[in-house]
């Protein structure tokens, strides 16, 4: 799939946002632990990706009702659904001057179309040394999900089945999609949100 940038200005993929609040002290503190000046951009991206994938729990996986949205909330509570985890990964990488955007997929919510669909969030990272964008998915691995950091071929959490009306959206967004932010702001129970209120189309 050919990825399409929402903005042709790489600096826009470094913007600080309400959801991507990398000036927050808690984000700065984590950054100081994870990164040092000797690391390459690829090393920093791998470290950040694996931290968000492995150290931040997916709310549904741990059956937590807590809803997090901003990067600092995700760090504070060490949990979030894929939307929130994508905000944290973008925050960590943007804090290091690595352009990072937001990508989305339309997936079956569970195992059959009859159980509905949802929008799933992941990230795209631009590597200046490679002059290309790479998509990564830090939602968190579990049985049947094995997402890895790879700049040679995508190793995402989910494969798209177009015959079942799943979809890869090619756009790399500068900001989290408004539907994504809205659902996180409007809900207080992550389990109910996940089952009944996630957007099913962008």
Buried (B, 14 or more C-beta within 10 A) or exposed (E): EEBEBBBEEEEBBBBBBEBBBBEBEBBEEBBEEBBEEEBEBBEBBBBBBBBBBEEBBBBBBEEBEBBBBBBBBBBEBEBBBBBBBBBBBBBBBBBBEBBBBBBBBBBBBEEEEEEEBBBBBBBBBBBEEEEEBBBBBBBBBEEEBEBBBEBEEBEBBBEBEEEEBBBBBEBBBBBBBEBBBEBBEEBEBBBEBBBEEBBBEB
